[in-house]
Amino acid sequence: MLNKPLAVHFRAVQERWGECLNNPDTNQFIEFALALNSATEQCKERKLPGLSRLCEGLQNEVMNLSDNPANFPLTHSVVSALSRQVETILSSVETSRKVDVQERRTLSTLVDVERFDTTRPRTIWLVADARHPWVEGLAKQLDFFGFAVRRFDWEDPMPPTASPLVILFIPQHEYGNAETERIQRIRAHYQASQLFCLAVPELLDPMVCLLRAGADLTIPAVQETTTVLAQVLDLIEAQDQEPYRVLVVEDSPTATAMIKRTLEQHGIANYAISNPEHLLDAVWRYQPDLVLMDMHMPHCTGVEATRVLRQLPACRSLPVVYLSSETDIGMQMAALRLGGDQFIAKPFNPVLMTTIVKSKIERYREMQRSGVHDSLTGLLNHTASKTRLQNALLAFGKEAGSLCVVMIDIDHFKSINDVHGHPVGDQVIRNLAWLLKGRLRATDIIGRYGGEEFMVVLRGIGMSEGFDMIERIREDFAALPHVYSQGALHASFSAGIASYPLYATDSELIAAADNALLEAKRAGRNRLERAAL
Ligand SMILES: Nc1nc2c(ncn2[C@@H]2O[C@H](COP(=O)(O)OP(=O)(O)OP(=O)(O)O)[C@@H](O)[C@H]2O)c(=O)[nH]1
């Protein structure tokens, strides 16, 4: 079922639209666009690309209309067209909800269903001949990661109500007219789904043709099925993101109230100060992702305050966006040269402001993340996982606590690379990362410690529970088929586990788990060993 916040956002879209119909002036339409904007963001966060695309399209249309007062009052045909789009969006939301309830089927016994986030629809349809060499492996692997996969022949009718997360197409020979028309019809019916065409020749014409028919992504014939899997997994990966944090520096109470309201409507946390004298203190205490800075304040100008901020090493790349009625281009350029990132004209357009704020924060966070995350798996890198372990131990202080450190290493990985190639080896690493992310808790620390070595810190549990948890993952990993162009391969890992407080420091825990891992390798691999006392 859709969880509450998403339903709330779509109710707001419906209500705002009702208000537009009752009182069709520009302000109501801007409010409607704002509601669509929050719904779009919520859909993106929940990896519902089709729905977010529908909301975004309507939002842009409404903004274009609102920008020109000459469009008002709207003609009957414009209002009907908008109404139809609203209906499509709301029925797609309803369909997603039904699909989730009706089509959640019993997953493989290997999959710990409770661990998956069932608030997102996880249905994938595969339009392909059952005998196609990719079908079996691809379906098996998607199923393993918790998706409900359903296959259709190219000619099969599709269920009238369901709107799956993704529809994958694999042609028997090539994408001819019949296939393209089929995709076009499916696009028209399942607007909220993401359509991926596999095995597309790397030529401009067929790719354009499929994109025109409504495909979202064409995956070249030369690419491995692993690429498809990686793209599907990336699409739905939950982004465990903290709410964005904006510090507002603005001396006008009216402007502050408007800014705060706009940010709050978009789920952006914020804190406002009216006097730039408190800027440094507020930055330290609030740790914002962005500063929205008024240009003209009594105590000092926004540009001067930004220059001060830029003197602090921790704030050199913190985005600063000026809010200003400044129209002099020379002044604007001077202000940007002195440390600001962007201007937003006052009175500000709320949708434009939140779009700028969000995109700047996304890039800032991405930059921050790249320092601590591993690019292949998205897990913490070596240094960051060690630091997190140290912090977890520090947090215990003098109080008793329990924790386990596990070192994991994929078995005979060199021969996987040698036999199947480096890209397939990379995919095996990614699959293990996916399995760990899917099975462990949000509070656990998961890092890629080296090439094919991972470190896991299980918080708040002792040896016996930790051992069982990793044992289950080990068994499941050994059973997981890693799909590639010539079929599927199997891999395994060995692991060693050590627990706190038997080993008290981070280096003792890591060394003990490492020794146990060596023991597991010596004892034949595909096993988990406890650290010796
Ligand atoms: N594909 C891929 N290979 C990697 C990566 N990082 C390291 N490797 C390879 O991983 C292999 C590790 O091999 P070894 O340490 O000799 O051990 P092993 O073959 O896994 O055997 P055992 O650990 O003894 O079971 C090396 O061949 C590395 O080149 C990576 O990011 N991607």
PDBQT file of the ligand as one rigid body, heavy atoms in Angstrom, charges set to zero:
ROOT
HETATM    1  N1  LIG A 601      36.009  -7.336 -11.185  1.00  0.00    +0.000 N 
HETATM    2  C1  LIG A 601      36.704  -6.807 -10.176  1.00  0.00    +0.000 A 
HETATM    3  N2  LIG A 601      37.764  -7.487  -9.664  1.00  0.00    +0.000 NA
HETATM    4  C2  LIG A 601      38.421  -6.971  -8.619  1.00  0.00    +0.000 A 
HETATM    5  C3  LIG A 601      38.051  -5.738  -8.052  1.00  0.00    +0.000 A 
HETATM    6  N3  LIG A 601      38.900  -5.485  -7.023  1.00  0.00    +0.000 NA
HETATM    7  C4  LIG A 601      39.751  -6.536  -6.942  1.00  0.00    +0.000 A 
HETATM    8  N4  LIG A 601      39.476  -7.440  -7.891  1.00  0.00    +0.000 N 
HETATM    9  C5  LIG A 601      40.148  -8.722  -8.177  1.00  0.00    +0.000 C 
HETATM   10  O1  LIG A 601      39.838  -9.617  -7.128  1.00  0.00    +0.000 OA
HETATM   11  C6  LIG A 601      40.814 -10.668  -7.164  1.00  0.00    +0.000 C 
HETATM   12  C7  LIG A 601      41.100 -11.099  -5.743  1.00  0.00    +0.000 C 
HETATM   13  O2  LIG A 601      41.786 -12.306  -5.836  1.00  0.00    +0.000 OA
HETATM   14  P1  LIG A 601      42.586 -12.971  -4.642  1.00  0.00    +0.000 P 
HETATM   15  O3  LIG A 601      42.797 -11.998  -3.519  1.00  0.00    +0.000 OA
HETATM   16  O4  LIG A 601      43.818 -13.599  -5.230  1.00  0.00    +0.000 OA
HETATM   17  O5  LIG A 601      41.689 -14.078  -4.075  1.00  0.00    +0.000 OA
HETATM   18  P2  LIG A 601      40.498 -14.925  -4.636  1.00  0.00    +0.000 P 
HETATM   19  O6  LIG A 601      40.689 -15.322  -6.069  1.00  0.00    +0.000 OA
HETATM   20  O7  LIG A 601      39.231 -14.203  -4.327  1.00  0.00    +0.000 OA
HETATM   21  O8  LIG A 601      40.572 -16.239  -3.793  1.00  0.00    +0.000 OA
HETATM   22  P3  LIG A 601      40.270 -16.482  -2.287  1.00  0.00    +0.000 P 
HETATM   23  O9  LIG A 601      40.043 -15.156  -1.593  1.00  0.00    +0.000 OA
HETATM   24  O10 LIG A 601      41.470 -17.171  -1.755  1.00  0.00    +0.000 OA
HETATM   25  O11 LIG A 601      39.052 -17.328  -2.224  1.00  0.00    +0.000 OA
HETATM   26  C8  LIG A 601      42.025 -10.091  -7.880  1.00  0.00    +0.000 C 
HETATM   27  O12 LIG A 601      42.171 -10.783  -9.105  1.00  0.00    +0.000 OA
HETATM   28  C9  LIG A 601      41.636  -8.655  -8.162  1.00  0.00    +0.000 C 
HETATM   29  O13 LIG A 601      42.116  -8.200  -9.427  1.00  0.00    +0.000 OA
HETATM   30  C10 LIG A 601      36.954  -5.027  -8.636  1.00  0.00    +0.000 A 
HETATM   31  O14 LIG A 601      36.568  -3.937  -8.221  1.00  0.00    +0.000 OA
HETATM   32  N5  LIG A 601      36.311  -5.608  -9.686  1.00  0.00    +0.000 N 
ENDROOT
TORSDOF 0
